[in-house]
Amino acid sequence: MEVLTLRDAKIGESYRVKRISGQGAVKRRIMDMGLTKNAGFTVVKVAPLGDPVQIHLRGYQLSLRKQDAEMVQIEPIDASEIEDN
C-alpha cells in the first residue's frame, strides 16, 4: 500500500495522521502544532505550487510548509470521524 503524506492530500478531503517521520526539534515542532498520531483534519487550501498547505485541525486553521507536510504520513477518513471540526 502506498504511503500518503500531507503533501499528497486533496482539498476538501479528511485524513488522520498515521505517523510523523521527522526527528528531534522538527518532529517536536510539528507535534506542538497539534499534528499528533490519530489527529483528524480536513484540507482547506493548497497554494498553487503546493506550499503552504492549510488544514482545519482541532478547531483552528494551520498552514504547513511543503517540507514539513512531506513528513506527515496520513490515511483518508470520513469527515464525520473528526472531533472539533
C-alpha positions as CSV (number, residue, x, y, z in Angstrom):
1,M,0.0,0.0,0.0
2,E,1.3,3.4,-1.0
3,V,2.2,5.8,1.8
4,L,0.3,9.1,1.6
5,T,1.8,12.3,3.1
6,L,0.1,15.6,3.8
7,R,1.8,16.9,0.7
8,D,-0.5,14.4,-1.3
9,A,-3.7,15.5,0.4
10,K,-6.6,16.9,-1.6
11,I,-8.6,20.0,-0.9
12,G,-11.9,19.2,0.9
13,E,-10.8,15.7,1.9
14,S,-10.4,14.5,5.5
15,Y,-7.4,12.5,6.9
16,R,-5.9,11.1,10.0
17,V,-2.2,11.3,11.0
18,K,-0.6,7.9,11.0
19,R,3.0,8.9,11.7
20,I,5.4,11.8,11.7
21,S,8.7,10.8,10.1
22,G,10.9,13.7,11.2
23,Q,13.2,13.6,14.2
24,G,14.3,15.9,17.0
25,A,13.2,19.6,17.0
26,V,11.4,19.4,13.7
27,K,9.2,16.5,14.7
28,R,8.5,18.2,18.1
29,R,7.5,21.4,16.4
30,I,5.0,19.6,14.1
31,M,3.6,17.8,17.1
32,D,3.4,21.0,19.2
33,M,1.2,22.5,16.4
34,G,-1.3,19.7,17.1
35,L,-0.4,17.2,14.4
36,T,-0.1,14.1,16.5
37,K,-0.8,10.5,15.8
38,N,-4.5,9.8,15.1
39,A,-5.4,13.5,14.9
40,G,-8.1,14.1,12.3
41,F,-8.1,17.1,10.0
42,T,-9.6,18.5,6.7
43,V,-7.5,20.1,3.9
44,V,-8.8,23.7,3.4
45,K,-6.4,25.1,0.8
46,V,-3.2,24.2,-1.1
47,A,-1.2,27.1,-2.6
48,P,-0.6,26.9,-6.4
49,L,2.9,25.5,-6.1
50,G,1.9,23.3,-3.1
51,D,3.5,25.5,-0.5
52,P,1.9,26.0,2.0
53,V,-0.9,23.5,2.8
54,Q,-3.7,24.9,5.0
55,I,-5.7,22.4,7.2
56,H,-8.5,22.6,9.7
57,L,-7.3,20.8,12.8
58,R,-8.8,20.7,16.4
59,G,-10.9,23.7,15.7
60,Y,-8.3,26.0,14.2
61,Q,-6.6,26.6,10.8
62,L,-2.9,25.6,10.4
63,S,-0.6,26.2,7.5
64,L,2.4,24.0,6.9
65,R,5.4,24.3,4.6
66,K,5.8,21.7,1.9
67,Q,8.9,20.2,3.5
68,D,7.0,19.8,6.8
69,A,3.9,18.4,5.1
70,E,6.1,15.7,3.5
71,M,7.0,14.4,7.0
72,V,3.3,13.7,8.0
73,Q,2.0,10.3,6.9
74,I,-1.8,10.2,6.6
75,E,-4.7,8.0,5.8
76,P,-8.1,9.1,4.4
77,I,-11.1,9.1,6.7
78,D,-14.7,10.2,6.6
79,A,-15.2,13.8,7.8
80,S,-17.7,12.5,10.5
81,E,-14.8,10.9,12.3
82,I,-13.2,14.2,13.1
83,E,-13.8,15.8,16.5
84,D,-13.9,19.6,16.9
85,N,-14.0,20.2,13.2
